């Protein structure tokens, strides 16, 4: 049993390490994605920009840049929480009763997923699945930018899932990262998470 817990602890460390690497790769890509979203909005609402006086126009760029930086920083801070990577699903549906002897670091949402009555270990889908807490955190990046755009008088986008009020945030993984870097990192993280789940389920 001791060896099993040591293996589970190593698996847990691998999950957290993959989450840390994901966050580092995400930050520049998220910043670029938000900038592209802002540029799309400007192209769509070019008439509004033409009505800006010189002072307003010169103030817009720095305000947007600060908002993008704030949004990315907030997401990165959220993703530095190891529990998010150890229990990444949004709606654990079982009442948690931790088994005696389970590691103290095992979060309650993961404990719900790993109850013995489950037939299979917990598994993850694609990164941009709305049941994924990591994706939910990423989608919140446009919040500070939305506030700035509203202040400058931009029109809200037509309502749709994701992207924020002005549709500048990432709604899909390709829109966030057209390079495929995060997709590859997500596969590595998902493999590590599922390995940890299998060990916890079998212990």
N, C-alpha and C positions, 0 to 999 in steps of 0.2 A: 504493500500500500504506500509505503514511504517513497519508493521509486516511482510509482504512478503519480504521486503528487509532485515530485520533482520534475517529471516530464511535463505535467500540466503547467507548472510554473514556467518552464522554458517556453512552452507554447504560448503562454500568456505574454511573456516578454517579446516574443516574435510578433505577436499581434500589435502590441503597443509600438514596437519599432517600425513596423510597416505603416501604422497610422502617422507616426512622426514624419516619416519620409514622404508620405502622401501630402501632408500639410505643407512641407517645404516646397514640393513641386507645384502645389496648387496656387500658392500666393501670386507669383508673377502671371500665371495663366488667368487667374480670376481678375487681376487688375486689367489685363489686356481685354478680357471679355467685357468688362464693364465699360471700358473706353470705347470699344466697338459699338456697344449698345447705345452709348451717348451719341456717337457719330451717326448711327442710324436714325436716332430721334431727331437730330439736327437736320438731317436730310429730309425727313418727313415733314418737319415743321419749319422749313426754311423761311417761310413768310414771316413767322414770328421773329426770327433772328434779324431779318431785314428791318424790322421796326425798332430794334434795340438802339438806343443812343450809344455813342462811343464809350461812355463810362460804364454802362450796363454790360456792353459787349466785352470790355476788358476785365470786368469783375467775374464774368461767368466762368472762364477757363480755370482760374485758381480755385474758385469755389467748388467746381466739379472735381478737380484733382484732389482737394482735401477730403471731399466726401467719398471718393473712391478709396483713398488710403484708409479712411476710417472704417469703411465697410469691410475691406479686406482684412484689416487688423482685428476687427471684431470676430470675423469668421475664424481666423487663425487662432485667436484666443480660445474660442469655443472648441476647436478641434484639438487643442492641446490637452483637453481633459481625457485621460486614459479610459474612463468609464464609457465614453461615447464609442470608442473602438471595441471595447469588450462587450458592449450590449447595444448594437447599432440599429435595432428595429424599433419602430415608433410605438407599436401597440402590442406589447406582450399580453396575452389573453388569459393567462393562468394565474391564479392566486399563488403568491410565492410562499413556500415553506422550505427554507433551506435545510438540506440534509445535514445531520451531525457529521462533522469531519470535513465539510467542504471548506475550501480556502477562504480566509476572511476577506480577501480582495474581490471575491466573486460578486459582481453587482446583482442586485435583486432582479432587474429585467432579464439578465442572462439566466439567473436561477429559475425564473418562470419558464424560460424556453427549454431548460434542461431537466425538467421534472421527469421522473422515471416513466410516467404514463405516456410521454411522447414516444412515438414509434421510431422517430428519426432524430438525429442531432439537428441543431439549428443551422440553417443555411441562408445565404444571402442571394439576392438577385442582382440586377444591373445597378450601377451607381446612381442613375437618375430615377430610380424607383421612389415614389413619394412615401413609401413605408420605411425608407432609409433615413435615419437621423442625421447621417453625415450630409446627405443631399439636402435635407431640410435646412441644416445650418448654412450650407453654401447659398441656398436660395435667399437667405436673409441679407446677403451682401449689399443688395441695392437699396436698403432702407435709408441710409444717410443721403444717398444720391437722389432718391425720390423726394426727400424733404427739400433739397436745394432746387430741384427742377420745378417743384410746385411753387416755391418762392419766386422763381424767375418767370412764372406764368406759362409754362409748357402745358399742353393739353394732355390729359390722361389717355393712355392707350385703351383700345377696346378690351373689355374684360376677357381674360383667359387665365389658365392655370400657370402660375409661375411668372417670373420676369419683373415682378413689382408693378406699381401703379403705372409706370411709363414703359414697361416692357424692355427695360435696359439690362436687366439681370439675366443670367443663364436659365433657360427653361428646359434645355436638354444637354446631354453630355457633349455632342458635337458642337453645340453653340458655345459651351464653356471652353472646350479644348479640341479644336480641329486637328491638332497634331497627333493625338492618340496617346500622348505620354501618360495621362491620368488613367486611361483605360488599362494600360499595361500595369500600372501601379495598383489599380483596383483589383485586378486579377491576382496579384501577389498577396495583397491584403486579404482578399476573400479566401484564398487557399489557406493562409495562416489562421484565419478565424475559424474556418470549418475544421481544421485540424484540432484546434483548441476545443471546439464544441464536441468533436468525436471523443476526445480524451475525457472531458468532463462528463459526458453522457455515459461513457463506459465505466467511469470510476465508481 
